Amino acid sequence: MLGSIQWQQNGPLATVTLSNPARMNAMTRAMWLQLREVFLEVSARPDVRCVLVQGAGAHFCAGGDISQYPDFRFESSSLMHFHEVEVWGGLQAMLDCPLPLLALVRGNCMGAGLEIASCCDLRLGAGSSVYGAPIARLGFPMAPREAALVQQAVGAATASAMLLAAQTFDAAHMLQCGFLAWNAPDEALQAQADALLARMLGLAPQAARLNKQVLRQGRAAQEPTPDSAYAYAASPEHREGVQAFLEKRRPDF
């Protein structure tokens, strides 16, 4: 199977790994469904105190697996199902998880990866990590609830630059805007992550859950997306953007 969400438990720590190494851990449709199931399972484990979310190998997640896009993106009902059921189902399961979530970010953190990291409570990034959502180059917008999630995590100015100018940012910028809580040199990243997890796991688990609940209550409720948000599905520029990417050429908008 192309791509998977893997998880393992080591004592009170659960590690969730996005794995699609051939595509820099880009998310397939199956992986979104697996993400939901994994977090439902992890959330139900009474002996888990903290969750580490990471990518396999050198990258966190480079976005969605665009090779699958022609199969469903050009019809509004299938496009809406993808975003509102498959993608949001996985993201909502993360948001609903009562445990502290730490994202460990290496390499590319783009699009879908940015959304997944935005669901985590804390984020630690490697000095060489890169962030963005340059999907305007593909001829389509970010889905409304996903955009609201990202905007809340990265801030209005950075979200606007990512979505309206296809701007990507380094770890130093993401630390400054508050998306990252910590930024470590690549060679020190794992050691800092281990030290941080040890600190978090040493705290009272009930207090951690209650603190997370209080912090999450301050977030605005995510409203369901109207059908009209996906009316662009069959538009020429949507098709052109995806096709140009797959053909490795510059899109003609």
TAMO-V531956 format. One record per residue. N is the residue number from 1. RES is the residue in three letters. SS is DSSP state (helix for helix, strand for strand, loop for the rest). OMEGA is omega in whole degrees, 0 to 359 (none if undefined). Layout:
# TAMO-V531956
N&RES&SS&OMEGA / N&RES&SS&OMEGA
This chain:
# TAMO-V531956
1&MET&loop&180 / 2&LEU&loop&176 / 3&GLY&loop&178 / 4&SER&strand&171 / 5&ILE&strand&182 / 6&GLN&strand&175 / 7&TRP&strand&177 / 8&GLN&strand&180 / 9&GLN&strand&176 / 10&ASN&strand&185 / 11&GLY&loop&182 / 12&PRO&loop&182 / 13&LEU&strand&171 / 14&ALA&strand&178 / 15&THR&strand&179 / 16&VAL&strand&185 / 17&THR&strand&174 / 18&LEU&strand&188 / 19&SER&strand&171 / 20&ASN&loop&192 / 21&PRO&helix&181 / 22&ALA&helix&181 / 23&ARG&helix&179 / 24&MET&loop&178 / 25&ASN&loop&175 / 26&ALA&loop&185 / 27&MET&strand&171 / 28&THR&loop&178 / 29&ARG&helix&179 / 30&ALA&helix&180 / 31&MET&helix&177 / 32&TRP&helix&179 / 33&LEU&helix&178 / 34&GLN&helix&180 / 35&LEU&helix&178 / 36&ARG&helix&183 / 37&GLU&helix&180 / 38&VAL&helix&183 / 39&PHE&helix&173 / 40&LEU&helix&180 / 41&GLU&helix&180 / 42&VAL&helix&182 / 43&SER&helix&183 / 44&ALA&loop&182 / 45&ARG&loop&182 / 46&PRO&loop&183 / 47&ASP&loop&176 / 48&VAL&loop&181 / 49&ARG&loop&186 / 50&CYS&strand&181 / 51&VAL&strand&174 / 52&LEU&strand&178 / 53&VAL&strand&183 / 54&GLN&strand&173 / 55&GLY&strand&177 / 56&ALA&loop&175 / 57&GLY&loop&192 / 58&ALA&loop&185 / 59&HIS&loop&173 / 60&PHE&loop&177 / 61&CYS&strand&185 / 62&ALA&loop&179 / 63&GLY&loop&176 / 64&GLY&strand&178 / 65&ASP&loop&188 / 66&ILE&helix&179 / 67&SER&helix&179 / 68&GLN&helix&189 / 69&TYR&helix&181 / 70&PRO&helix&182 / 71&ASP&helix&187 / 72&PHE&loop&191 / 73&ARG&loop&190 / 74&PHE&loop&175 / 75&GLU&loop&192 / 76&SER&helix&183 / 77&SER&helix&179 / 78&SER&helix&177 / 79&LEU&helix&179 / 80&MET&helix&178 / 81&HIS&helix&179 / 82&PHE&helix&185 / 83&HIS&helix&188 / 84&GLU&helix&181 / 85&VAL&helix&186 / 86&GLU&helix&182 / 87&VAL&helix&184 / 88&TRP&helix&175 / 89&GLY&helix&178 / 90&GLY&helix&180 / 91&LEU&helix&180 / 92&GLN&helix&178 / 93&ALA&helix&175 / 94&MET&helix&181 / 95&LEU&helix&181 / 96&ASP&helix&182 / 97&CYS&loop&184 / 98&PRO&loop&184 / 99&LEU&loop&174 / 100&PRO&strand&180 / 101&LEU&strand&177 / 102&LEU&strand&175 / 103&ALA&strand&175 / 104&LEU&strand&192 / 105&VAL&strand&171 / 106&ARG&loop&172 / 107&GLY&loop&184 / 108&ASN&strand&173 / 109&CYS&strand&189 / 110&MET&strand&171 / 111&GLY&loop&180 / 112&ALA&helix&179 / 113&GLY&helix&177 / 114&LEU&helix&179 / 115&GLU&helix&179 / 116&ILE&helix&178 / 117&ALA&helix&180 / 118&SER&helix&178 / 119&CYS&loop&182 / 120&CYS&loop&182 / 121&ASP&loop&182 / 122&LEU&strand&181 / 123&ARG&strand&176 / 124&LEU&strand&185 / 125&GLY&strand&173 / 126&ALA&strand&180 / 127&GLY&loop&182 / 128&SER&loop&182 / 129&SER&loop&185 / 130&VAL&strand&188 / 131&TYR&strand&176 / 132&GLY&strand&177 / 133&ALA&loop&186 / 134&PRO&loop&185 / 135&ILE&helix&175 / 136&ALA&helix&176 / 137&ARG&helix&180 / 138&LEU&helix&174 / 139&GLY&loop&177 / 140&PHE&loop&181 / 141&PRO&loop&170 / 142&MET&loop&180 / 143&ALA&loop&189 / 144&PRO&helix&182 / 145&ARG&helix&178 / 146&GLU&helix&178 / 147&ALA&helix&179 / 148&ALA&helix&178 / 149&LEU&helix&180 / 150&VAL&helix&180 / 151&GLN&helix&179 / 152&GLN&helix&183 / 153&ALA&helix&186 / 154&VAL&helix&183 / 155&GLY&loop&186 / 156&ALA&helix&185 / 157&ALA&helix&181 / 158&THR&helix&178 / 159&ALA&helix&179 / 160&SER&helix&179 / 161&ALA&helix&179 / 162&MET&helix&187 / 163&LEU&helix&184 / 164&LEU&helix&180 / 165&ALA&loop&182 / 166&ALA&loop&182 / 167&GLN&loop&172 / 168&THR&loop&186 / 169&PHE&strand&177 / 170&ASP&strand&184 / 171&ALA&helix&180 / 172&ALA&helix&178 / 173&HIS&helix&183 / 174&MET&helix&173 / 175&LEU&helix&182 / 176&GLN&helix&182 / 177&CYS&loop&175 / 178&GLY&loop&178 / 179&PHE&loop&175 / 180&LEU&loop&172 / 181&ALA&loop&180 / 182&TRP&strand&179 / 183&ASN&strand&184 / 184&ALA&strand&172 / 185&PRO&loop&184 / 186&ASP&helix&185 / 187&GLU&helix&181 / 188&ALA&helix&188 / 189&LEU&helix&184 / 190&GLN&helix&179 / 191&ALA&helix&179 / 192&GLN&helix&178 / 193&ALA&helix&180 / 194&ASP&helix&180 / 195&ALA&helix&180 / 196&LEU&helix&179 / 197&LEU&helix&178 / 198&ALA&helix&179 / 199&ARG&helix&181 / 200&MET&helix&182 / 201&LEU&helix&178 / 202&GLY&loop&180 / 203&LEU&loop&180 / 204&ALA&loop&183 / 205&PRO&helix&179 / 206&GLN&helix&179 / 207&ALA&helix&180 / 208&ALA&helix&180 / 209&ARG&helix&181 / 210&LEU&helix&177 / 211&ASN&helix&179 / 212&LYS&helix&179 / 213&GLN&helix&180 / 214&VAL&helix&181 / 215&LEU&helix&182 / 216&ARG&helix&180 / 217&GLN&helix&180 / 218&GLY&loop&181 / 219&ARG&loop&178 / 220&ALA&loop&178 / 221&ALA&loop&178 / 222&GLN&loop&181 / 223&GLU&loop&175 / 224&PRO&loop&183 / 225&THR&loop&177 / 226&PRO&loop&180 / 227&ASP&helix&185 / 228&SER&helix&181 / 229&ALA&helix&183 / 230&TYR&helix&180 / 231&ALA&helix&180 / 232&TYR&helix&190 / 233&ALA&helix&185 / 234&ALA&helix&183 / 235&SER&loop&181 / 236&PRO&helix&184 / 237&GLU&helix&174 / 238&HIS&helix&178 / 239&ARG&helix&182 / 240&GLU&helix&182 / 241&GLY&helix&180 / 242&VAL&helix&182 / 243&GLN&helix&179 / 244&ALA&helix&178 / 245&PHE&helix&182 / 246&LEU&helix&178 / 247&GLU&loop&178 / 248&LYS&loop&177 / 249&ARG&loop&178 / 250&ARG&loop&180 / 251&PRO&loop&178 / 252&ASP&loop&182 / 253&PHE&loop&none
